[in-house]
Amino acid sequence: MILGIEIEPSSIKVAQVEKKYELTQWEIFELPKGVIDSEGIVDSEGLVKTLMQIPYKFNKKNPRVALAVSGPTNTVVRIIKVPFITKDEIMLNLPLELDKYIPFNVKEVYYDFHILEQSKEKGLTEIVVAVATRQIVNDYINIFEKAGITPVVIDIGALALYNLYSINYNDKSTVAVINIGENVINFAITKNRKPLYVRDSTNSTNFYINMNEANEEEIRNFADEISAEIYRQIGYFKTLVPEEAVDEIFITGFPIISPFFIPSVSERLEQKIEIFNPFRKININKKISSKMQQYAHIASISMGLSLRGTEKIK
């Protein structure tokens, strides 16, 4: 079992999903202002102090965790098609070819890959490659170890979202799943449980607003910004995979608590928007069922990370 930990500027969210797909514990820890900003970790000691609450709260000594690093300045996910080659050949050649696909020097990143499709008959190998800068990964590992926590998986937010979607849904159409975080938007476009496009994006404007304090006009203006970014990402996806069109859009994240947000995005995109249900096929332990009704809209990334400890998501 692995705890899934999502760190955002205002809070840390931690999920414990058991192997039978039951969410048995979920906690949120408030972060002091200024510990994390859009550029990353500002106050490492402040982050350590908050992380040290997790082992106690989950009653685990040196808990094993999966954490997410996100954002285009630190991470990238690419889906690559190449002529048929074996896994061993991929491992040998990928370091030599990776510079073609990523905006980082290959010597300055950690990377991993997963084979999506491999066919001698088609002469095709399709892989998804996840990349994160060594600096951000090493920084987080050092901080977690100081807090008495053992990172065993470093994931990317958009991949965690995709994994949670793939457990909960089995749509045969092309679907965009979007998580709107405080400073990062996670995108996963998928069809038949196969990722077609996985991205994190940020917004350089005043991106985060308090949905409980904002008025209707502010929320609708915010929805305009989000809609523009969704439109841009889907447009770019179409240039990469022109034979596919997005049939459905699912959204989760902090803004969906406002009654104005989803209708505004739907109006701007001229497309129906569905609210993503992270519990569609995942049971909620009765001890936390009432709490999760309040936090369902911000639980997806932490849950997707915790799925790394189950038999289907490795």
N, C-alpha and C positions, 0 to 999 in steps of 0.2 A: 504494500500500500504506500502511496506517495501523496503527500499534501501538495495541492496546487496553490501557488502564491502569485498574485498579481499586485504590482506596486504602481500606484498612480500618485500624482502630486498631493492629493488630500488624504489618501488612505491606503492601507494594505488589506487585500481581501484574500482569505484563505479557505480552501475547500478540501473536504475529505470525502472522496467517492470510493466506495467499496467495490470489490470485484463483481458483485451481482448488480452493479449500476444502482446503488443506493447512496444518496447524499446523506451521510450520517452526522456531519458537523460542518458548519460554515460560520466564519467569524469575520468581522471587520474591525480594523484597528486604525484609529485616526492618526494621521501624521501631522506634526507641527508644521506650520507654514514655513516654506523656504528650505525644507529638507530635500525635496525633489522639484525640479522645474523642467521646462521644455527641453533643456539641453542635457538633462540627466541628473546625477547625484550631486547635490551641493553640500550637504552636511552629512558625511558618512557616519559620524558618531551619533547624530540624532536618529539616523536610520537604524543603526545597530540597537539602540535603546528600545525602539518600537518592536523590532524583530525579536528581541529577547523575550517578549511577552508570549510568543507563539508556542514554544515548547511547554510552558506552564499551562496555557489555556487548553492545549490539546493533550495534555498529560503524556508527553513523549519526550524522552531524553534523546538529544541529537536526532530530531526527526529528519527523515529523508524527504526531499522536496523537489518539485519541478517548478521552475520560475520562468517568467517570460521576459525577454528583452524585445523591445518594439521600436518602431520608428525608422524612417528611411535613412536617417543619418548614421544608424548603427547596424541595421539589418537589411537583408534582401532575400526574397524567395523567387526562384526561377524554375519554370517547367521547361525542360529541354528535350528535344527530340533529336536522336542521332541514329545512324545506321546500327544494325544489330551488333551488340557487343556484350560480353559476359560481365558479371559483377566485378570479377577480378580486373578485367580490362578497364572498367569504369574507375575503379580505385587507383589504377596506375596512371590513367590519362587525365582524369578530372583536374588535378592540380595544375597541369600544363595548359588546360583549355579554359579554366574558370575565369581568367581575366577578361575573356571575350564577353562574358555575361554579367559581370558585376562592376559596380563603380568603385571598388576598393582594390588595393594591392593584395594579391592572394597570400602574401607572406604576413599580412596584418590581420588575417581573419581566421576564425574557426569555421568549419563547414561540415555538413553531412548530407547524405542523399538517400532517397528511397526510390526503388524501381516501381513505376506505375504500370507499365506495360512492356512486355518483352516478347517478340515474335520473330522467329527465324523466317516463317513464311512471308511475313510483311517486310522483313528486313529492317525492323524498327526496334529501338529501345527508347522508352520515354521515362524520364526521371524527374523528380522534384528535388531541388537543391536548396538547402537552407544555409544561410551565411550570417554570421555576426562578427563584429569587430572584436579582436582579442582584448582591447582595452576595456570595453564595457563588460564583457564576460568576466575577465579577471577581477575587475572592480567588485562586481556583485559576488563572486565566489569568496573573495577575501572578507567582505562585509558579512555574508551569511555565516561563514566559519567563525568569525568573532562573536556572532550571536548564538553559537551553539547549534547551528542548523547545517545539515549536510546536503548540498545541491547534488542531485544525481542526474537531473535532466535540465538542460538549458534549451528552452523552446522559444518560438516566436509567436507573438500574440495572435496573428492572423491564422497560423496553423492550429493553434489551440481552439480557435473559433470553428475552423473547418472540422476538426475532430469531433467536437461536441455536436455540430450539425449532423455529421455522418452517423452518429449513434442514434440521434433522435428522429431523423427524417430519411425517407427513401424515395424522394421525388425523381421522376425520370426526365423532367423538364430541366432547363438550364436556370439555375437559381443563384441569385446574389444574396449572400448573408453578410450583414454589416453590423459591427459593434462600434458604437460611438463612445469613445472614452474621453477623458478630460483633456488630453493633449494629443491623442492618436486615434485615428479611425482604422479599424481592422476590416479588410475586405477579403471575402472568399467567394469565388464564383465556381460552382460545381454542377456536375451532371452525372446521374447514376453513381453517386458516391465517389466520384473521381474529380480531383481538383483541376480546374482549367486555368485559374488565375488567382493568385494569392498575393496580397499587398498590404502594407501599412502605409498610411499617409498622415501628414500633419497639416495644420493650417497656420499660416504666418500671422493671421489677424488675431484679435482678442477672442480666442476660440472658446474658452470655457466660461459658462455663465451658470449662476445658481438658479435652477429651475423653480425653486420654491419662492424665490424673491423676485424673479423677473416678471414683468407685465406681458400682456398678450403681444404687443408690438415688438418688444425685445425678443420674444420667443419666435415670432414669425420671421424676424430678420435673421436670427440665428439659424432657423430652418432653411432660409434662402442660402446661407453659406454652406450648410451641409449638403443641400440639394445640388449645388454647383459642383461640389467635390465628388459626389456620387455620380453625377452626369459625366464628369471628366474621366473618372475611373472606368465607368462602363464604356465610354467612347474609346478609351485606349484599349480596353479588352477586345473590342470589336475590330480594331486594327490588327491585333495579334491573332484572333480566331474569328475571321470574318464569316465563317459558316454558321456560327452560333449567335443567337439573340437571347437576351435575358428575358425569361418569361415571368419570373416572380422575384420579388424583393422582400427579404425578411430583415427587420431592423431590431436591434436591442441596444441597451446603453442608457446612460443617465437621463437623456432628454425625453424619453418616451413616457415619463410620468406626467408630462404636461398634456392636457387634452387638445392643445393647439398644434403640437409638434408633428405627429404623424399625418393628420389631414393636410398640413401645410406642405410637407415634403411630397405627399401624393399629388397634390395640386401642381406643384412646380415640375415634377417629373412626368406628369400626366400618366401615371401608372399606379395601380393599387399596391399599397404597402401592407404587409402582414407583420404583426409583432412576433418575434422569434420566441418560441417556448423552450427554454432549456431543460424542462422537466417532462417533455412529451413522452419519453421512454425511460426516464430515470426517476426512480422512486425517491421520495423525501421521507426520511425518518420522522415519525410522528412527533418526536420531541422538538423538532425545529420547523415543522410544517407551517405554523402560523408566522414565524419569523421570515421564512423564505417568501411568503406572499409579499412582504414589504421589500425584499431585496432581490427578487428574481431578475429584475431588469439590469442589475450590475453584477450578476454572479457568473456570467457565461465564461469569461476567460479563466477565472480560477478553477471552475469545474472542468473545462477542457484540458487544463494542465494536470489536474488530478487524475484524469482518465489515463495518463501515461502509466499509471500503476496497475491498469487492468489488463486482461488477457488479449483484448482486441487492439488496443492502442499502445504500441511500444516505442 
